[in-house]
Amino acid sequence: QKEVEQNSGPLSVPEGAIASLNCTYSDRGSQSFFWYRQYSGKSPELIMSIYSNGDKEDGRFTAQLNKASQYVSLLIRDSQPSDSATYLCAVNLGGYNKLIFGAGTRLAVHP
Amino acid sequence: SAVISQKPSRDICQRGTSLTIQCQVDSQVTMMFWYRQQPGQSLTLIATANQGSEATYESGFVIDKFPISRPNLTFSTLTVSNMSPEDSSIYLCSSDRADRSYNEQFFGPGTRLTVL
């Protein structure tokens, strides 16, 4: 069973702080990793993708990948109330063109 | 990102009936995917639809219950057949993009289905 694990939260952070979201996956053959943001009642929106070990930055978002530890994280700097949403981690299995999603972490940024 | 539309956006259906959901992409894409998101849960892949071939279904999903069509490179349909209240869910289609990184998927707005 291929699994993607996330802490369901809620993760509560004050406005302006760094929010750290974590995800682990079970299949060592996984090749690409994604973070989606989903607002209540809306569909998932792709915000970050990462393929190589290390960090990838895009604006206030940084994705971190450690394949040896089978771990991927998302950091949100200067968190804003508008960042309050559920963040879904998704993993693409090597050789298969499909995504396995984690259960999602609900983030609440309070003023 | 790809612009993906779905119809209907929501529907309320009676037990035992069927509903066909349409998914339209604004550009030609290789892969289209159908997901289900049950209340309060994450996304579960139902099937992958390639143009010109039979859809590939995930474990727990069968063609008789969820027939899929993919008549061209911009369009797909998912039918939820012989519905029961357990089929109440959000159904989402997604696609990859030829001009984007490998395996990035973009989602349509979803179809919220309620079965009475």
Interface residues (C-beta under 8 A of the other chain):
Chain A: Q31 S32 F34 K42 S43 P44 E45 L46 S49 Y51 L88 A90 N92 N97 K98 L99 I100 F101 G102 A103 G104
Chain B: S1 M31 F33 Q41 S42 L43 T44 L45 T48 E58 L92 D96 S101 Y102 N103 E104 Q105 F106 F107 G108 P109 G110
